[in-house]
Amino acid sequence: SAGGGGDFLRNGSLSMTGQLQAINGSSLVPSYTFANDTDTGMYQAGTNTLAFSTSGQERFRMDSAGFAAFGSSVPVDTLQLTKPAQNTLQLPLRLQNSDTNNSGSATGIGFKVSSSTLDDYYKAGIAFERTNTFGRGKLRFMMENGVDTSNVDYSDTKMTIDATGSVGIGTTTPYSGTQLHVTGGAIAAGSIGSGTGN
């Protein structure tokens, strides 16, 4: 350590009194690596930029602004997920609940706009609830409007899309075979018609 003193002993009997410094490194030769896997580890990808690699390839990077990216060397926001270009559906973010109960088990995301650092004020959410075998279920869109710190839950569901594609607004059990089931009335600003269409 430049400017530091002390010995680095594996039994921890002496502490370092300065910084433990390493070379900048690269994805192929990380600064901090492993004896039997030297192309996997952590290194400095640039000034104030930290990166991790496996098999000699950069996998994760955090820049000077605190922006982080998986699969990209140019983070543009707090978290960015990028997969290699493929002419097919890609799911770079996957959320899983390992429970196999066919009633109530769900996974999803919550939305919060508040300075609170506690588990509160999550007033909106999108969740996929398992309701049948083989992981089948319904997608719930939830909004909580209480003038309090409470979080969104199932009772706040405003719109539901079931496994067959039927959409329910104001109901979590849209009529089977219908494309749209509205409970509570609806207003159309334009015309509503029927027909085969194109």
N, C-alpha and C positions, 0 to 999 in steps of 0.2 A: 504494500500500500504506500503510495507516494505521500510523504509527510506524516505517516503514521508509524506507530511502534507496536511492539508486542509480537508474540509468536502465535501461529495458527496451529493449534493442537487438536487432534481428533477427540481427546477426552474432555475438552471444554474447560480445562483447568486455568487457561489464560484467555482473556477476551481481547479482541482487536480494538485498538484505540484510534484507528483511522478507517478510512474507506477501503473496502476490498474492491480493487479495480481490475478490469480485464480488457482485452483487446475489443475493438468494435465487432469483429466477427462478420459472418454472412450466413445466408441460408444453408450453404454447403459446409461452412466451418463456423458453427455458432460459438459465441463467446463462452457460454456455459453449456456443457454437453455431457455425454456419458461414455464411459470407457469402451463399452461394447456396441455403441451406436452413435458415432461421432458426427453424423449429419442430422441429428435431431437435438434441438435445444433452443436457447434464447440468445438473442444478439441485438445490437444497435443497428437499425436499418437506416438511420440518418440522425441529424441533430434532434434531440428530444423525441426520438421515435423508437419504440420498442417493438420487436417482432419475435415470433416463434416459428420454427420450421420443423417438419418431419420429412424424412427421406430426402433431405436436401432441398425441399420446396417450401417457400413461405406459405404459412397457413393462416396466421393471425397477425394483425398490426394495430398498434395504438399510436396516434400521432401527438404532436405537442398541444393540440386543443382538447385532447381527451377523447377524440373520435376513434372508434374501433371498427375494424372490418375483418371479416372472415372471407377469404377468397378474393380479396382486392387489396392492392397496395396504395389506393387513394381513398381513404375514408371520407365521406362527405357529411356524415351525421353521427349521432351518438353511437348507433350500432348499424352496421351495414352487412348484409349477407349476400354473397355473390357466388353463383355456381358457374362452371364452364358452359359456354354456349352450346345449346342442344336444341334441335328443332322438335321439341316435345314439351309437355307440361313438366315444370320443375317445382319442387316444394322445398325450398332452402330452409324454411322454418317449420319444424314439426313439434306439435304439442301432444303429449300423451298422458292419459290417466290409465294406470295399469289395472284398475279394478274392472271386473267382468260382470258386475251386477247390471241387469237389464232395466233398471229403474233408478234414476237419480245420479248415476255416475256420469261425470262430464269433465271437459277441459275447455279452456278458452282464454280470453284476454279481457282485462279490465282497463277502463279509461278514467283518468283522474286529472283535474286541473285545479291544483291547490298547492300551497306552500307547505302543507302538513307533511311530516315525514313518518306519520303513523299509518296503520292499516285502516284508513277511513277515507271518506269522500270519493270512493269509486262509484260514480253515479251512472255509468254506462258500461255495458259489457256485451260480448258476443261469445256464446258457448255452444259446443256440440255435445248433446246429451245422448248417451247410449240408451236405446229403448228396445233393442232386439239382439238376436244372436249375430255372430260374425261382425261385431262392431257397428251395426247399423243403428241409425237414430235420427234425431232432428236437430236443426240449427236454430238457436234462440237469439233474438236481438232484444236486449234488455235496457230499460231506462228507469232510473230511480229519481223521484222528484221531491223527496222529503227534505224539509228545511232543518236538517240535522246532519250528523256526521256518518250516518249509516251508509253501508255499501249496497250495491245492486245484488239481487238474488233472483231465483226462479219466479217469484211472485211479481217481478217487475217486467216480465216478458211482454213486449208489445207486438212482435211479429215472429212467426215461426215458419220454417220450411221443413216439411217432413221428408221421410226417406223416399217418397214417390215423387217429390217435387211440388206438392200442393203447398200453397202459401196461405197462412192464416194471419189476419190482422185483427187484434182484439180477441183472439182465441189461440190456444196452443194445440188444438185438435181440429185442424181444418177437415172439412168433409172429404171423404175418400173419393177420388176420381175428379175432383174439382181443381182447377188451376188457381183460383182465388176465392177465399172465404173470408168475408168481412163481417165482424160482429160489432154493433154499435153505430152503424150508419156510415154513409160515405157521401161525399160531394164531388161531382165531376165538373170541372171547368170547361171541358169540351164535350164532344159527342161520344156516346158509347154505342157500338153496333155489334152485330154478330155476322158470322160468315166464315168462309174458308180462308180468305185473305191470301196474300202472296208474301 
